Amino acid sequence: MLTSEHIRQVQKDLKKLVDFRGGIDGKFGRQTENALDLAAARNFRLGFNFEMPAAQPDPLQVSTHTGAREVFEKAKSYIGTVEVKGSGSNPNILSFWDKIHNDWVHSDNVPWCAAFVGSVLVECGYKSTNSGRAKSYLEWGVRAPNLKCPPIGSIIVFHRGPPGSKHGHVAFLAALHNGSMYDDQNNITVLGGNQSDKVCFAKYAGSRFVDARVHHSWVDFKAA
């Protein structure tokens, strides 16, 4: 389980690697998250194996639509899939690319969040965008009717860098909090690939949110 001491160690590492001006306070705030993103963009490796705790969605607010739930459960089955350090590559990650018809990718160092999302969709019988670009999913399916409370398993697209940048991150919504996907710190919990070089749960600042996409058949989801 992630503790304040774990976060303090991460913050100490960030002070050495990037221009992190936040305090060593053991709190996972926006400055810490932004510094982590910058470290990841520069391919820095933290000495501590930083992991977010697994999100536990509120059972009273989880989508009961079988399609959305199937996608989320399939994504969960890949938790722990991690990149191979050094010159090798994880064949499971390369298979994500194969499933979206991008078999020219032969390294797990190529950003693979969109490949993971697309692969899970294909395995569940849905079409992917066949693209490795996270923001290609802005054109997938339809916008969730309720952007504050889309169903668990919705595809969430985030900005990476400036809001107008072509770069982004894409993952599956993993938790709701009192009728909202935003927690008390305005973060969104998602399950995705290429998060700390693996498939895991992670939190992203709500300020980076771009859109929530759902398959048209999920629009009529109901709360349990």
N, C-alpha and C positions, 0 to 999 in steps of 0.2 A: 504493500500500500504506500502511496506517495505521502510523505510527511513534510512538515515545514523544514526539517533538517535537510531532506533531499533537495528541496527547492533552494535553500541557502547555498548548498554545494554547487548547484547549477548556476546560480547567480554569481558565485565567486569565479567559476570558469568563464562565464560570459564577460566579466570585467577584464579578463586577460585576452579574450579573443576579439571582441568587438567594442564599439563605443556605447557600452551599457552604462547609463547614468542613474539607473535605479538603485535603491538601497538593498543591502543584504538583509532582507527582512523575513525571508521564508514565505512570502506571499506571492502567489502566481497571478500577477496583474498584467496589464496591457504592455508596460515597458519590458517586462520579462519575456512575454510572448513575442513581441516585435524583435527583441534581441535574438531570440531563438531562431526566428525566421531568417534573420540576417546571417547568423552563423551557418544555418543550413544552406543558404544561397551561396555562401563562400566555401562550402564543402568542409567546414570545420567539424571535427569530431569532439564531442564533449567527453571528458574523462569518466563522467558518471553516466550510466545507462538510464537516461531520463524516460520514464514511462508515466502516462496519465492513468489514473485508476479507471477500471471498467465502469462505464456509465450504467446505472440501473434505472431504466425508464419507469415512470409512474404507471403501474398497470391499469389505472383508471383512465389513462389518456393515450393508450397505445392504439394505433389503427388496427381494426379487426379485419380489414380487407385482406383476403388471402394472398393476393398478388404482391402487395407491398410487404407483407410479413414474410413471404417466401424469399423475396429479394434480400431483406434484412438478415434472415437466418442463413442464407447462402453466404452472404458477406461475412457473417460471424464465423463460419466454418473455416475461414482463412486466417483468423487471428493468429499472430505469431509468425506468419510468413515474413522472412527478413532477407535483405540483400546479403550477398556473400562479399565479405571484405577481401580486397586484393583483386587479382585478375579474373577470378571465376565469377559465375553468375548463377543465381538460383533458377533452376529450370521451371519452377512453378510461376515465377514472375515472367519469364519469357513466354510461358504458355498463355498468359493474359494477353500479350500482344498477338499471339497466333489467333486467338479467338476473335479478335477484332480486325483480322486480315492485315496485320502489320508485321508479317513474319520476317521483315528485313531487320528488325531490332534484335541484336544479339548480345546486349549487355543490360544488366539490371541497374546500371548507373544512369540510364536514360529515364528522366522523370516519368513515373508510371501510374500516377493517381487516376488518370482518365482510362488507361488500359485496364486497371482493376475494376473500375465501375462498369466499363463496357463488357468485360468478361463475365462479371456476375449477372448482368442483364441477359446476355446471350445464354448463359447456362439456365436461366429461368424462363427462357422462351420469348424474350423481348429483343427488339433490335437495338443495337448500340449506334453510336454516331460513326463508328469505324475510324475514330480519330484519337490521337494521343494528346490533343489540346483540351485542357480542362474546360475552357469556355465554349467548346463545341456543344456542351450540354445545355447551353442557353437556348439551343434550338431543338432540344429533345422533348418529346411529349408536350405537355401543356403546363402553364404556370399553376401552382397550387392555389386553389380559390382563397384559402386563408393563409396568407404569408406569415402570420404570427404563429399559427399552429397547424403546420402541414403534417401529414401522417408520418409515423416512424417508417423509415425506408425511403423517404423522399430523397431526391438527388439535390444536394445543396452545392451551389457554386459560389466561390469566394474570389475576391480580388487577390492578386499577389503583386505587391508593388503599388504604384499609384493607381487610383480607381480607373483611369482610362487605359491602363496597360492591357496588352493582349494576353498577359500571363495570368494564371489563376490556379485555383485548387478545387477539386471536386471530390465529394464523398457522400455517404448516406447519413441522413439524420438519425441520431441514435437515442435521443432523450427529449422529453418534454417536462416542463416545470410549471405547475399551476396553470395549465392551459396555454403555455407559451414555449417556443423552442429556445427562448433566451433565459439564462439563469440569472441569479441575483447580481452577477458581475457583468451582465450583458454579453456572456459568451454562449456559443452554440457548440454542443457536443455532437461529434460525428464519428462514424466508423469508416475508415478509408485506407487506401494503400499509399505508399510513399510518404507516410507520416513517421518521422524519425527513422526512415529507411525500412519501414515494415508496415504490415497491416495491423492496425490497433485503433483504440478509441483515442480521440484527442479533442481539445477545446480550441476554438478559434474565436477571435474577437468579433462580436456582432457588427462592428463598424466595417468589417470586410465582406459582409454578406452581399451577394448580388441577386440571387434568385433561388427559388425552390421549384423544382420540376417534378411532375408526376405523370405516370401513364394515364391516358384518358379514362381507362377503366377504373382508376383509383379515386376518381373525383368524388364519388358518392360514399367515401369511407365514413364509418361511424365509430364513435368512441365506445369502448367496452363498458 
